[in-house]
């Protein structure tokens, strides 16, 4: 068997590193989305924000990250940030990929716009400081002014 030349070894190593980097990136994305789904189930909204933001940096077209970020901002009462997350995602996919947002993104944006339209800004809170929405992933009821 012939001995590989140095530049062949470098090419093989580079190919391996490139493939491994792609694989690890895909694993991180899947794991982050699973974690975001679990946090959403139990209402750990504040903990979702940095994970979703990092996910958007890694893949800004991945709807799961944008949806979870917008939902987390919405559930914590930061409606301007929630609106911005929806708007950023819609702008990037419509401009860069000529696609429309999915129904769940449109629904999230509609909920945020309803808050803005009604001049409402804070979700009604229960005693634990969580949004009183009938469950962690249900729609929130509102009772105050739209503000940051």
C-alpha positions in Angstrom: 0.0 0.0 0.0 1.4 3.4 -1.0 2.2 5.9 1.8 -0.1 9.0 1.5 1.7 12.2 0.7 1.5 15.1 3.2 -0.9 17.2 1.2 -3.2 14.2 0.8 -3.1 13.7 4.6 -4.0 17.4 5.1 -6.9 17.1 2.7 -8.2 14.1 4.4 -7.9 15.7 7.8 -9.6 18.9 6.5 -12.5 16.8 5.1 -12.8 14.9 8.4 -12.8 18.2 10.4 -15.4 19.8 8.1 -17.7 16.8 8.2 -17.3 16.5 12.0 -18.0 20.2 12.5 -21.2 19.8 10.5 -22.3 16.8 12.5 -21.6 18.5 15.8 -23.4 21.6 14.7 -26.5 19.6 13.8 -26.3 17.8 17.2 -26.1 21.1 19.0 -29.1 22.4 17.1 -31.2 19.3 17.8 -30.2 19.4 21.5 -30.9 23.1 21.9 -34.4 22.7 20.3 -35.2 19.8 22.6 -34.1 21.8 25.6 -36.2 24.8 24.5 -39.2 22.6 24.0 -38.8 21.2 27.5 -38.3 24.6 29.1 -41.4 25.9 27.3 -43.4 22.9 28.7 -42.6 24.0 32.3 -42.6 27.7 31.7 -38.9 28.5 32.2 -39.1 31.5 29.9 -36.1 33.4 31.1 -33.8 30.5 30.6 -35.0 30.0 27.0 -33.9 33.5 25.8 -30.1 33.0 25.8 -30.4 29.5 24.3 -32.7 30.7 21.5 -30.5 33.7 20.8 -27.4 31.5 20.5 -29.4 29.2 18.2 -30.3 32.1 16.0 -26.7 33.1 15.7 -25.9 29.5 14.5 -28.9 29.2 12.2 -31.1 32.3 11.7 -33.4 30.5 9.4 -34.3 27.9 11.9 -37.9 28.7 12.9 -37.8 26.8 16.2 -35.2 29.3 17.6 -37.1 32.3 16.5 -40.4 31.0 17.7 -39.1 30.0 21.1 -37.3 33.4 21.4 -40.5 35.3 20.5 -42.6 33.1 22.8 -40.2 33.6 25.7 -40.1 37.3 25.3 -43.9 37.3 25.0 -44.4 35.2 28.2 -42.0 37.4 30.2 -44.0 40.5 29.2 -41.4 42.0 26.9 -43.7 42.5 23.9 -41.5 44.8 21.9 -38.8 42.2 22.0 -41.3 39.5 21.0 -42.5 41.6 18.1 -38.9 42.3 17.0 -38.1 38.6 17.1 -41.0 37.8 14.8 -40.2 40.7 12.5 -36.5 39.8 12.2 -37.4 36.2 11.4 -40.1 37.1 8.8 -37.7 39.7 7.2 -34.9 37.2 6.9 -36.9 34.4 5.4 -38.9 36.6 3.1 -35.9 38.6 1.9 -33.2 35.9 1.8 -35.3 32.9 0.9 -38.5 34.2 -0.6 -40.6 32.2 1.9 -43.5 33.1 4.1 -43.6 32.4 7.9 -45.4 29.3 9.1 -48.8 29.4 10.9 -47.3 29.3 14.4 -45.1 32.3 13.7 -48.0 34.2 12.2 -50.1 33.3 15.3 -47.3 34.5 17.6 -47.0 37.7 15.7 -50.8 38.2 15.8 -50.9 37.7 19.6 -48.1 40.3 20.0 -49.8 42.7 17.6 -53.1 42.3 19.5 -51.3 43.4 22.6 -50.0 46.5 20.7 -53.4 47.2 19.1 -55.3 47.0 22.4 -52.8 49.1 24.2 -52.1 46.2 26.4 -48.6 45.4 27.7 -48.4 43.1 30.7 -49.7 39.6 31.0 -51.9 39.0 34.0 -49.6 37.2 36.5 -50.4 34.5 39.0 -49.0 34.4 42.5 -45.8 32.6 41.3 -44.9 35.4 38.9 -45.8 33.2 35.8 -48.1 34.4 33.1 -51.6 33.2 33.9 -52.3 31.5 30.7 -54.0 28.3 31.7 -50.8 26.3 31.2 -47.3 26.9 30.0 -48.0 27.0 26.2 -51.4 28.5 26.1 -52.4 32.0 25.1 -52.0 34.7 27.7 -54.7 37.2 28.8 -53.7 40.8 29.2 -54.7 43.7 31.4 -52.3 46.7 31.1 -50.6 49.2 28.8 -48.1 48.4 25.9 -44.6 49.4 27.1 -41.1 48.1 27.3 
